[in-house]
Amino acid sequence: MDQKQLEALIREVVAEVMGAKAGDVPAALVNDVGSTVKQAAAQSQTVIDEIPDDELVDICSHEVRQRILIAHPMDTEMMDRMRQMTNARIGAGRAGSRLNTVTMLTLRANHAQARDSVFSEVDQALLDEMNLFSVKTRCTDKNNYLTRPDMGRRLDDEGRAVLEQKCKKHVQAQVYVSDGLSSKAVEANVRDILPAIMSGLESFGISTGTPFFVEYGRVGVMDEISELLDAEVTCVLLGERPGLSTAESMSAYLAYRATIGMPESRRTVVSNIHKDGINSVEAGAYVAEIIRIMLEKKASGVDLSL
C-alpha cells in the first residue's frame, strides 16, 4: 500500500467515525493518524526483528515480557529499575488508543495459561515421586469444584476413611498439599517447599503427620482434617487462582487447632510463593518457623504476633 492509498483509507475510516464526508476530514488529522499507524507498525517490526529466524520464542517467556515496547522512551534506565521490582507489565506500549499487537497476544497467551492451570490436573507421576497418596473432597469433577466451593471444604467418605487408616494422629504439625485453583503452582513448587518444611520441623523437634494430597480442595477443608487427625497446627500448600502475571503462585495456609466453622481470621497465610516471588525453599523454611511460633504461643491468625 503506497502513501496515497494509506491516506485515502485513513480519511475514509476517520470520516466514518466522525459521521462526516471523507472530503471534510482535515488533512492535519489524517496526517496525525497516519503517523501513529506508521509508528505502531515500526515498533512491532522492531520486536519481530529481535527474534532470530531459526528460533521459536515463547511469547509468555520472561525475556519477551521484559522488552520495552514503548517507542522512544524518555528514561530507559528508570523503566529497567521498575521492572526489577515487579513482574507487572512495564513499558507495554500502545498503537493509538489500544494495546499493540505483541502486548495483546501476550495477554491472550497468559490468559490461556491461567485457564489451563485451573482446569488441568496435577500430574500423578509427581505425586508418586513425592510419595503423596490422594484423597478427594466431595466435588465430583473440576466443574463441580468451581461452582460449588462448599463441597471443596469437606472430604468425601472415602477420603475420611483413607486418612483415618494411613495418617498419624495427635501430632504437633500436619502438612498436606492441595491443587486448589492452580495445578501448575503445585507442580512448580512442591518439590522444594514440602521437603524444606519437613526438614525445618524436624530440626525444631516438632512431631509431624503423614503428608498427602487433597484433590479439588478449598482452604476450608483443613478444618475437617485438623479435627479428624487431632493436629495442633495444620498447614495446607495450595495452588492459588492464577493471574496474568503467573499461573504458578502457591500459598501456605496455617491454623492452630482449626475447627469446622471457625472464622477466617484464625488463619495465617504465606502467599506469593513462586520463582518471581518468594523462593520455594525460603518459603518452606519460613513456614516451619511460623509453625514453631504457633505451637509456642498456641495461636494463629489475628491472635498471633509474628
C-alpha positions as CSV (number, residue, x, y, z in Angstrom):
1,M,0.0,0.0,0.0
2,D,1.5,3.3,-1.1
3,Q,1.2,6.7,0.8
4,K,-1.8,7.9,-1.2
5,Q,-3.7,4.7,-0.6
6,L,-2.9,4.8,3.1
7,E,-4.1,8.4,3.4
8,A,-7.3,7.6,1.5
9,L,-8.0,4.6,3.8
10,I,-7.4,6.7,6.9
11,R,-9.6,9.5,5.6
12,E,-12.4,7.0,4.9
13,V,-12.2,5.4,8.4
14,V,-11.9,8.7,10.2
15,A,-14.9,10.1,8.3
16,E,-17.0,7.1,9.2
17,V,-16.1,7.5,12.9
18,M,-16.9,11.2,12.8
19,G,-20.1,10.7,10.8
20,A,-18.8,13.1,8.1
21,K,-17.9,13.0,4.5
22,A,-14.4,11.9,3.5
23,G,-13.7,15.3,1.9
24,D,-14.5,17.1,5.1
25,V,-11.8,15.4,7.2
26,P,-8.9,17.9,7.9
27,A,-5.6,17.0,6.4
28,A,-3.8,17.6,9.7
29,L,-6.0,14.9,11.4
30,V,-5.2,12.4,8.6
31,N,-1.5,13.1,9.0
32,D,-1.7,12.6,12.7
33,V,-3.4,9.3,12.4
34,G,-1.1,8.2,9.7
35,S,2.0,9.0,11.9
36,T,0.5,6.9,14.7
37,V,-0.1,3.9,12.4
38,K,3.4,4.1,11.0
39,Q,4.9,4.4,14.4
40,A,3.0,1.3,15.7
41,A,4.0,-0.7,12.6
42,A,7.7,0.2,13.0
43,Q,7.5,-0.7,16.7
44,S,6.0,-4.1,16.1
45,Q,8.5,-4.8,13.3
46,T,11.4,-3.9,15.7
47,V,10.2,-6.5,18.2
48,I,9.8,-9.1,15.4
49,D,13.3,-8.3,14.1
50,E,14.7,-9.1,17.5
51,I,13.6,-12.7,17.2
52,P,16.1,-14.9,15.3
53,D,14.6,-16.5,12.2
54,D,15.7,-20.0,13.3
55,E,14.4,-19.7,16.9
56,L,10.9,-20.4,18.1
57,V,10.3,-18.0,21.1
58,D,7.7,-18.5,23.8
59,I,5.7,-15.3,23.8
60,C,4.9,-15.8,27.5
61,S,8.6,-16.0,28.4
62,H,10.3,-13.7,30.8
63,E,12.6,-12.4,28.1
64,V,9.7,-11.3,25.8
65,R,7.8,-9.6,28.6
66,Q,11.0,-7.7,29.6
67,R,11.2,-6.0,26.2
68,I,10.3,-2.3,26.3
69,L,7.6,-1.8,23.7
70,I,7.2,2.0,24.1
71,A,8.6,3.8,21.1
72,H,11.3,6.4,22.1
73,P,11.0,6.1,25.9
74,M,12.3,9.1,27.8
75,D,14.0,7.2,30.6
76,T,15.0,3.6,29.7
77,E,17.1,3.2,32.9
78,M,14.1,4.2,35.1
79,M,11.9,1.6,33.3
80,D,14.6,-1.1,33.9
81,R,14.7,-0.3,37.6
82,M,10.9,-0.6,37.8
83,R,11.0,-3.9,36.0
84,Q,13.5,-5.3,38.6
85,M,11.0,-4.5,41.4
86,T,7.9,-6.1,39.8
87,N,6.8,-8.7,37.2
88,A,3.9,-6.4,36.2
89,R,3.9,-5.2,32.6
90,I,6.1,-2.2,32.3
91,G,6.5,-0.3,29.1
92,A,3.7,-2.3,27.3
93,G,3.3,0.4,24.6
94,R,0.2,1.1,22.5
95,A,-1.0,1.5,19.0
96,G,-3.1,4.7,19.0
97,S,-5.6,4.2,21.9
98,R,-5.1,0.4,22.0
99,L,-2.5,-2.1,23.2
100,N,0.0,-3.0,20.5
101,T,-0.1,-6.4,18.8
102,V,2.7,-8.0,20.8
103,T,1.2,-7.0,24.2
104,M,-2.3,-8.1,23.2
105,L,-1.0,-11.5,22.0
106,T,1.0,-11.9,25.3
107,L,-2.1,-11.1,27.4
108,R,-4.2,-13.6,25.5
109,A,-1.5,-16.3,25.9
110,N,-1.1,-15.6,29.6
111,H,-4.9,-15.9,30.0
112,A,-4.8,-19.2,28.2
113,Q,-2.1,-20.4,30.6
114,A,-4.2,-19.4,33.5
115,R,-7.2,-21.3,32.3
116,D,-5.1,-24.4,31.6
117,S,-3.8,-24.2,35.1
118,V,-7.3,-24.1,36.6
119,F,-8.7,-26.9,34.5
120,S,-5.7,-29.2,34.4
121,E,-4.9,-32.0,37.0
122,V,-1.8,-32.4,39.0
123,D,0.5,-35.0,37.3
124,Q,0.2,-38.3,39.1
125,A,3.8,-39.0,38.4
126,L,4.7,-36.0,40.6
127,L,2.6,-37.3,43.5
128,D,4.2,-40.7,43.2
129,E,7.6,-39.0,43.2
130,M,6.8,-37.1,46.4
131,N,5.2,-40.2,48.0
132,L,1.9,-38.4,48.4
133,F,-1.3,-40.6,48.4
134,S,-4.5,-38.9,47.3
135,V,-7.9,-38.2,48.8
136,K,-10.8,-36.2,47.4
137,T,-13.3,-33.7,48.7
138,R,-17.0,-34.0,48.0
139,C,-16.5,-32.5,44.5
140,T,-17.0,-34.9,41.6
141,D,-15.1,-33.1,38.9
142,K,-13.4,-29.7,38.1
143,N,-16.6,-28.0,37.1
144,N,-18.3,-29.1,40.3
145,Y,-15.3,-27.8,42.2
146,L,-15.5,-24.4,40.6
147,T,-19.3,-23.9,41.0
148,R,-19.7,-25.5,44.5
149,P,-17.0,-24.1,46.8
150,D,-18.8,-25.5,49.8
151,M,-18.2,-29.1,48.6
152,G,-14.5,-28.4,48.3
153,R,-14.4,-27.7,52.0
154,R,-15.4,-31.2,53.1
155,L,-13.8,-34.6,52.4
156,D,-15.9,-37.4,50.9
157,D,-16.5,-40.5,53.0
158,E,-13.7,-42.5,51.2
159,G,-11.2,-39.7,51.9
160,R,-12.0,-39.6,55.6
161,A,-11.6,-43.4,55.8
162,V,-8.2,-43.3,54.0
163,L,-6.9,-40.6,56.3
164,E,-8.1,-42.5,59.3
165,Q,-6.2,-45.5,58.1
166,K,-3.0,-44.1,56.7
167,C,-2.2,-40.9,58.8
168,K,-0.6,-40.5,62.2
169,K,-2.8,-38.7,64.7
170,H,-2.3,-36.3,67.6
171,V,0.8,-34.8,66.0
172,Q,2.1,-31.2,66.5
173,A,2.0,-30.4,62.8
174,Q,0.1,-31.8,59.9
175,V,1.2,-30.6,56.4
176,Y,-0.5,-31.6,53.2
177,V,-0.8,-30.4,49.6
178,S,-3.9,-29.5,47.6
179,D,-4.4,-28.4,43.9
180,G,-6.7,-25.5,44.8
181,L,-7.1,-23.3,41.7
182,S,-3.7,-23.9,40.1
183,S,-2.3,-27.3,39.4
184,K,0.8,-25.6,37.8
185,A,1.5,-24.0,41.2
186,V,1.8,-27.4,42.8
187,E,3.9,-28.8,40.0
188,A,6.3,-25.8,40.1
189,N,6.8,-25.6,43.9
190,V,6.0,-28.7,45.8
191,R,9.4,-30.5,45.1
192,D,11.2,-27.7,47.0
193,I,8.8,-26.3,49.6
194,L,7.5,-29.6,51.1
195,P,10.9,-31.1,51.9
196,A,12.0,-27.7,53.2
197,I,9.1,-27.5,55.7
198,M,9.5,-31.1,56.8
199,S,13.3,-30.7,57.3
200,G,12.7,-27.4,59.3
201,L,10.1,-29.0,61.5
202,E,12.4,-32.0,62.2
203,S,15.3,-29.6,63.1
204,F,12.9,-28.0,65.7
205,G,12.0,-31.4,67.2
206,I,8.3,-31.0,66.1
207,S,6.3,-34.1,65.5
208,T,4.8,-34.3,62.1
209,G,1.9,-36.2,60.4
210,T,1.9,-38.0,57.2
211,P,1.9,-35.7,54.1
212,F,-0.8,-36.4,51.5
213,F,-2.6,-34.7,48.6
214,V,-6.2,-33.5,48.5
215,E,-7.8,-33.3,45.1
216,Y,-10.4,-30.5,44.5
217,G,-9.5,-28.9,47.8
218,R,-10.5,-25.5,49.2
219,V,-8.7,-23.9,52.1
220,G,-11.5,-24.7,54.5
221,V,-11.1,-28.5,54.2
222,M,-8.1,-28.1,56.5
223,D,-10.5,-27.6,59.4
224,E,-12.1,-31.0,58.9
225,I,-8.6,-32.6,58.5
226,S,-7.5,-30.8,61.7
227,E,-10.4,-32.3,63.7
228,L,-10.1,-35.7,62.1
229,L,-6.3,-36.1,62.8
230,D,-6.3,-34.0,66.0
231,A,-3.3,-32.0,64.9
232,E,-2.2,-28.9,66.8
233,V,-1.2,-27.0,63.7
234,T,-2.5,-27.8,60.2
235,C,-0.8,-26.4,57.1
236,V,-2.0,-26.7,53.5
237,L,0.2,-25.9,50.5
238,L,-2.4,-24.8,47.9
239,G,-2.3,-23.5,44.4
240,E,-3.8,-20.0,44.2
241,R,-6.0,-18.6,41.5
242,P,-3.7,-17.8,38.6
243,G,-3.4,-14.3,37.2
244,L,-1.9,-12.8,34.0
245,S,1.5,-12.4,35.7
246,T,1.9,-16.0,36.8
247,A,0.0,-19.3,37.0
248,E,2.5,-20.8,39.5
249,S,1.7,-18.9,42.7
250,M,1.3,-21.1,45.8
251,S,0.2,-20.1,49.3
252,A,0.6,-21.8,52.6
253,Y,-2.4,-21.6,54.9
254,L,-1.9,-22.4,58.6
255,A,-4.1,-22.6,61.6
256,Y,-3.8,-23.6,65.3
257,R,-6.4,-26.1,66.4
258,A,-8.5,-25.5,63.3
259,T,-12.2,-26.4,63.7
260,I,-15.1,-26.7,61.3
261,G,-16.9,-23.4,61.0
262,M,-14.2,-21.2,62.6
263,P,-13.7,-17.6,61.3
264,E,-11.2,-17.0,58.5
265,S,-9.4,-14.6,60.9
266,R,-7.9,-17.6,62.7
267,R,-5.8,-18.5,59.6
268,T,-2.3,-17.3,58.9
269,V,-1.1,-17.2,55.3
270,V,2.2,-17.0,53.4
271,S,1.4,-16.1,49.8
272,N,3.1,-15.3,46.6
273,I,5.3,-18.4,46.6
274,H,6.8,-18.8,43.1
275,K,10.0,-18.2,41.2
276,D,9.3,-14.4,40.8
277,G,8.0,-14.0,44.3
278,I,9.1,-15.9,47.5
279,N,11.5,-18.7,46.6
280,S,10.0,-22.1,47.4
281,V,12.9,-23.2,49.7
282,E,12.9,-19.9,51.5
283,A,9.2,-20.0,52.0
284,G,9.4,-23.6,53.3
285,A,11.9,-22.5,56.0
286,Y,9.7,-19.6,56.9
287,V,6.6,-21.7,57.2
288,A,8.4,-24.1,59.5
289,E,9.4,-21.2,61.7
290,I,5.8,-19.9,61.8
291,I,4.6,-23.4,62.9
292,R,7.2,-23.3,65.7
293,I,5.9,-20.0,66.9
294,M,2.2,-21.1,66.7
295,L,3.0,-24.1,68.9
296,E,4.8,-21.9,71.3
297,K,2.1,-19.2,71.5
298,K,-0.9,-21.6,70.9
299,A,-2.4,-19.1,68.5
300,S,-2.8,-18.3,64.8
301,G,-4.3,-15.7,62.5
302,V,-5.1,-12.3,64.1
303,D,-4.3,-13.7,67.6
304,L,-0.7,-14.4,66.6
305,S,2.0,-11.8,66.6
306,L,4.9,-12.6,64.3
